[in-house]
């Protein structure tokens, strides 16, 4: 064997040896301590909203749920100039000629970018 092959094998063996002996010791402080009783809590902004309940309404109030989906939008009352745009759809449970409890997704406004507003 030539000296290059011997040096290569020696270097490879040394590299593997370092991986098993030295590097796991440096990870010891990163590993969780099993005796630790730290409580983890989520970080980041949280938004809480309170809704005032009226005396005649015993149901809980939820924040509005809206989706941005494509719909057909027409200019004025004519159907001649219509285009497909993203619309904000919301849940409407006060539908005319429908019994109580029947709800549907209905478009609220055309050309929305996000329904958060």
N, C-alpha and C positions, 0 to 999 in steps of 0.2 A: 504494500500500500504506500501511496505517496504521502507526503506531509500535509497536503491540502485535505485529503480525506480524513486523516487522523485529527487534524485541527477542527474540521467541520463536526465530526462525531463528538469530540470533546466539548466543543461549544454548545452543541445541541443537548448533550447530557447535562452540562452546567445550567443551561436555561431551564430544563425540566426540573432540576433539583431546586433551583431558586423559586420556581412556581409553587412547589410543594412545601417548602420550608419557610421562606421569608415572607412571601406575599400574604398568606392567610393570617399571619400575626398582625399585619397592618389593618386588617378588616375587623379586628376584635372590638374596637371601639364603635364601629358602625352597627354591629349586631345588637339587637334588643336585649336588654338585661331581663332575665326571666323573673327576677325578684322585684322588678319595678312595678309600681302600682299607678303609673301615670294614666290619666284619662284623656283620650284623644277626642278633640272636638273639631267640627268642620270650620274652615276658615273661609272668609269671603262675605260679600254682602248678603244679607237676608232681608226680605221685605215682608213685613207683617201688616195686614190691614184689619182694622176693626170696623164692623158694620153695626150700626145702632139698630136694635130690634124695636119695632113698634109694638104697642100693646095688642093690636088686633092681628099681628102676623107672628105666629108661633114657629114658622119655618126658618131655618138658617139661611142667611144670604151668602152667596158665593160671588167671587169676582167674575166679571164677564169673560166668557170663553169665545174667542173668535179665531177664524181660520182665513188665510189668504188663498183663494182658489180662483181659477179662471171663470169668467162669466161673460155673458153677452151684454154689452152696454150700448144704448142707443141715445142719440142726441135728440132732446125734446121728446115729444110724444109720438114721433114717426118711427116706423121700423125700416125706413129707407137707408139711413146712415148709421149702421151698427158695426161694432167692432168687438173683438174678444180682448178683454183686459183683466188683470188680476183684481178681484173684488174682495172686500172684507165681508165674510159671512159670519153671522152671529146666530145664536139660538133664540128663537121667538116662540113663546108658549101661549101667546094671546092671538091665535089665528082666528080670523073671521069664519063663521060657519063650521067650526070644529069643536068637539067636546073638550071639556077641561082635561088637561094633562097631555094633550096632543101637542107636540113641539116639532119644529122643523128648522133646518138651517136656511136662513134667508139672507140675500145680499143686503148689506148695509150701505156701502158706498163703492163707487167704481174707482179704478186706477189707484189702488193702495200700494204702498211700498212695504209697510208693515202694519199689522192690525193692532199694534200696541197703543196707538193713539185713539 
